[in-house]
Structure formats: C-alpha cells, structure tokens
C-alpha cells in the first residue's frame, strides 16, 4: 500500500505560480512511476504530467507543456508539480498518483495507476 497526500493548492492570480507537493508513505516510493491529474466538476479526470521510475523521463499534456514541471525526490518520498504562467483554465482539483511500472516507462492514463491522493484545489482568478 502507498498513501499519497497532496498539498500546496491555493487561490492565485492569472500569470502566477504554485508548487504542488505529494508526500508518499508506505511501500518503497522509488519503484513507482508517478503522475499528476486534474479534474473539474462534470468532467473526467485528465492527465497533466508523468515521471518515470528511472532516468527521470517526463511527459506533459499539451495544455501545460512549457509551463508545468514534474519532478521527484526519492529521498523525501515526494513528487512535485511546479506550475508557472497559470491560466484560469488551470483551475481544478489536482491529484497525484502512483503506479508500478518498469524503468523508464511513463503512465499516462488513470487506469494505469494504483494509488491516488485525496486532491488539492487550485483556483486561478482572472
């Protein structure tokens, strides 16, 4: 079992920045591929960013590429999402997720992940 707890969500103005954190406890953090998703009411949860177990491979949704950065610190059992140049359409509940995957594999869909956090609200005001 892996428990994930997100933090860092807030109300921010358009163009601002936030850093989300997701702290993990339980089984060995370093063997899990990690991802960030977001969801707004009435819509499906959508992929934002992913990072692999090894080599630090990353992948981003087109809507955030160039503005968001995912990173992981295995020593701290934490994954981060640095969000810059925020837009109103980035407003959502953000979830981190963990899934078993070999090496440099990236997990891009909700069904590939085994564990989820409870979410943290990000609101971008225009």
C-alpha positions in Angstrom: 0.0 0.0 0.0 1.0 3.6 -0.7 -0.6 6.6 0.9 -0.4 9.9 -1.0 -1.1 13.3 0.4 -1.2 16.4 -1.8 -0.6 19.9 -0.6 0.1 23.4 -2.0 -3.2 24.2 -3.7 -4.3 27.8 -3.3 -6.0 30.7 -4.9 -3.6 32.5 -7.3 -4.0 35.2 -9.9 -3.5 34.6 -13.7 0.1 34.5 -14.5 1.2 33.4 -11.1 3.0 30.3 -9.9 2.3 27.5 -7.5 4.2 24.3 -6.5 2.2 21.3 -5.5 3.7 18.6 -3.4 2.6 15.0 -2.9 4.2 13.1 0.0 4.1 9.3 0.0 4.2 6.8 2.8 4.1 3.1 2.8 5.9 0.8 0.3 9.1 1.9 -1.4 8.4 5.1 -3.2 11.3 4.8 -5.7 9.8 1.9 -7.5 6.6 3.8 -8.6 6.0 5.8 -11.7 4.2 9.0 -10.7 1.7 11.3 -12.2 -0.4 14.4 -11.7 -4.0 14.6 -13.0 -6.7 17.3 -12.6 -10.5 17.3 -12.6 -13.2 19.9 -12.7 -16.8 19.3 -11.8 -18.7 17.5 -14.5 -15.7 16.4 -16.4 -13.4 13.4 -16.4 -10.1 13.4 -14.7 -7.4 14.4 -17.1 -3.7 13.7 -17.4 -1.4 16.6 -16.6 2.2 15.2 -16.2 4.1 12.0 -15.6 7.6 11.0 -14.5 9.2 7.6 -14.7 11.0 5.4 -12.1 14.4 5.7 -13.8 16.2 8.2 -16.0 13.8 11.0 -14.9 11.7 10.8 -18.1 8.8 13.1 -18.1 5.8 13.8 -20.3 3.2 16.5 -20.3 -0.3 17.3 -21.6 -0.2 19.7 -24.5 -2.1 22.2 -22.4 0.6 22.5 -19.8 3.8 21.7 -21.7 6.3 24.5 -21.2 4.5 25.9 -18.1 4.5 23.0 -15.7 7.3 20.8 -14.5 7.1 17.5 -12.7 9.9 16.2 -10.5 10.5 13.7 -7.8 12.7 13.4 -4.8 13.0 9.8 -3.8 14.9 10.7 -0.6 11.9 12.7 0.6 9.3 10.3 -0.9 7.8 13.4 -2.6 6.7 14.3 -6.1 6.3 17.9 -7.1 4.4 19.9 -9.8 5.8 23.3 -10.4 3.1 25.4 -12.2 4.1 28.7 -13.8 2.2 31.2 -16.0 -1.1 29.9 -14.6 -4.3 30.4 -16.6 -8.0 30.4 -15.5 -8.4 27.1 -17.3 -5.9 25.5 -15.0 -8.5 25.8 -12.2 -9.2 22.3 -10.9 -8.6 19.8 -8.2 -5.2 18.3 -8.7 -4.4 14.7 -7.8 -1.1 12.8 -7.6 -1.0 9.1 -8.4 1.5 6.2 -8.2 1.7 3.1 -10.2 4.1 0.2 -10.7 6.0 0.4 -14.0 9.4 -0.8 -15.1 12.4 1.5 -15.7 11.7 4.5 -17.9 8.0 3.7 -18.6 5.6 6.6 -18.3 2.0 6.1 -17.2 -0.4 8.4 -19.0 -3.9 7.2 -18.2 -5.9 6.9 -14.9 -6.3 3.2 -15.3 -2.6 2.6 -15.1 -2.3 4.0 -11.6 -2.8 2.0 -8.4 -2.8 4.7 -5.8 -4.3 8.2 -5.6 -4.2 11.1 -3.2 -7.3 13.0 -2.0 -6.6 16.0 -4.2 -5.8 19.7 -3.6 -7.7 22.7 -5.0 -6.0 25.1 -7.4 -8.0 28.2 -8.3 -6.7 30.7 -10.8 -8.6 34.0 -10.8 -8.6 36.2 -13.9 
